[in-house]
Amino acid sequence: MDNNELQNALSKLGQHITTPIRLYLIGGSALTLLGSPRQTIDIDFIGSDLPTDMEHQALLQAARELNIFLEPVPLERFIPLPKGDNNRAIRIGQFNNLEIYVADPYSIALSKLDRGFDTDLDDIIFLIQHGYIEIETLKQTTETALQRAREFDINPSDLQAHLQIVQERLK
């Protein structure tokens, strides 16, 4: 999906649910909404992979009915969320009953550094080049995360190597 297709999918999904819901997007869909030319096949949002509340169950059911690939991601189980992450979310807009935010760009970048695919590193470069994050702050965020690497099954040398690649690509 490109930006228009993604916004249309969010609008349809927002029409299909009856209760207002706020979603914090991560992954390719978040970057697409921020203006990245990269397309996405799914919509990842911060949420439990075992939804217990009725709102998220209804949301996931609506997505299935509309053939929209919507996936909750328990981000806080994969990376240590950077301090102040809630304050850095970027409001995208209202799509009927869905209020859409892009999650903290530093949290997104850290999760992409952890995974380290080429597309992930390209996404981090996009975030830096478009002013959503700063490389020095990302370095500090990475150093802080490394202190808790064992809690999150993060490989410190991989994380540092991925950050180094990003720095080299920025030159």
ZISUL-V273995 format. One record per helix or strand. SS is the DSSP state (A for helix, B for strand). FROM is the first residue (numbers start at 1). LEN is the number of residues. Records with the same first field share a line. If there is no record, write none. Layout:
BEGIN
SS=FROM-LEN / FROM-LEN
END
This chain:
BEGIN
A=3-14 / 27-7 / 54-12 / 75-3 / 85-4 / 105-11 / 118-12 / 135-12 / 149-4 / 156-15
B=21-6 / 43-4 / 70-4 / 90-6 / 98-5
END
